[in-house]
Structures are given as structure tokens and as C-alpha cells.
Amino acid sequence: AQKITQTQPGMFVQEKEAVTLDCTYDTSDPSYGLFWYKQPSSGEMIFLIYQGSYDQQNATEGRYSLNFQKARKSANLVISASQLGDSAMYFCAMREGLMDSNYQLIWGAGTKLIIKP
Amino acid sequence: ETGVTQTPRHLVMGMTNKKSLKCEQHLGHNAMYWYKQSAKKPLELMFVYSLEERVENNSVPSRFSPECPNSSHLFLHLHTLQPEDSALYLCASSQVAASGIYTDTQYFGPGTRLTVL
């Protein structure tokens, strides 16, 4: 079974609109972390935002916020007031557990976001 | 230089060549990673070094040989590659706690786009 599911392979959004990128996850470990990365066509994987499983509040970083719904196991990324420079692939990733071998990030397949002028 | 740098950014090589990819992190981290990103596949973790010791080798073919001379530098030596090894190779770094538990975010370099002819 997929541990990280991103159901939107691609999205077109009008500039200045808000956009929500979906991510659902599957884990039985009570300790986990969820990450969102942006990958422009240049290739670099850029860290955007992090949510820990025990965090009480949704994470926010500037125009990025994470809509964390623990019971539904979803961690959607919300980008407010989208800009042309937001066009990129967006990846959701999860780290499970707090054991000393938890260096492995589990990655989703990504969503290609295109912002239209 | 800041963050994580990788050289070269692009590499074209024949199957009989020997080349090396270089990664340098300027973040003071103590763990470094090599990932492979092929088209339409999730990121694949290849190697992890923590405190300059290899802690993971995800069944990577021996034609890929990593080297971590110190906590700031990571190399990937390539020899007798196959066309299916053509991909984007990403380096990342993070900070690992003294307990050996990985909790911090991984920061990525811009990648080396490798083409094997």
C-alpha cells in the first residue's frame, strides 16, 4: 500500500488564487513528521514546510500553510495568493518513528502545479 | 557559498567512462545523502552517511561508489554505467541528534543531471 498519496498529478491555477495540494499518508507509528518540498524545473528540491505528528497547530511559513487533519491522515499544502514562480513540482514526504534508522523519507509521486497569468 | 552545492550540474558520459559527482554542504550538518530521481518514479535513497560513516546502502549497484571524506563533502564515483542510470542525482544534508535519531529537515542541492550514452 502507498504510504504517501498525492492524488493530483497536475493542476492549473490562476495567478493570485489560493491553491490546495493534497497529501494523504498511512502510518501506524504515533511519531512521524510530514514535509513538503518544491522542485522547479531547474531540479533543486526546496524545503517548504514541516508538520510534526504531535504539533497542536497547523504549520505556517509565509504564504505556505499545512492543513493537518490527523484523524483523516491528511496533510494538504495551501499556497495563498499564488505567483507565477510557484509553478513547479510539489512533493509530500513522511518520516516515520523516532528510531535511529529513521533517516528514510517516504515520498509521494508529486503534483505538477502550473500557475496561469 | 551557502546551503548545499553540487558539481557538475550536467554530465554526459559513455558507458565506459569514470566520473565523479561532488556535493558540499555549508550548513554544519553531520549527515549527507545521495538520491536518484528518475522520470516518473519517486525519489530513491541511495546512500546515507552519518558522522562520515555509511549507515545505509539501499542495494545500489556497485558501479556507484560513494565517498565521504568529511562531514562537509560527499562524492559519488561512477564507472561503467548503464543508460538506465540516466537521472537527476540529488545530494542532501541534515543534522542528526547525538542519540542517532533523525529528526531534522533534509536540505537538498541543485542536483546533477546525468546522461549515460
Boltz contact constraints between the chains, C-beta under 6 A:
constraints:
  - contact:
      token1: [A, 43]
      token2: [B, 88]
      max_distance: 6.0
  - contact:
      token1: [A, 43]
      token2: [B, 110]
      max_distance: 6.0
  - contact:
      token1: [A, 43]
      token2: [B, 111]
      max_distance: 6.0
  - contact:
      token1: [A, 44]
      token2: [B, 110]
      max_distance: 6.0
  - contact:
      token1: [A, 45]
      token2: [B, 108]
      max_distance: 6.0
  - contact:
      token1: [A, 47]
      token2: [B, 105]
      max_distance: 6.0
  - contact:
      token1: [A, 50]
      token2: [B, 105]
      max_distance: 6.0
  - contact:
      token1: [A, 98]
      token2: [B, 101]
      max_distance: 6.0
  - contact:
      token1: [A, 100]
      token2: [B, 100]
      max_distance: 6.0
  - contact:
      token1: [A, 100]
      token2: [B, 101]
      max_distance: 6.0
  - contact:
      token1: [A, 102]
      token2: [B, 102]
      max_distance: 6.0
  - contact:
      token1: [A, 103]
      token2: [B, 48]
      max_distance: 6.0
  - contact:
      token1: [A, 103]
      token2: [B, 102]
      max_distance: 6.0
  - contact:
      token1: [A, 107]
      token2: [B, 42]
      max_distance: 6.0
  - contact:
      token1: [A, 107]
      token2: [B, 43]
      max_distance: 6.0
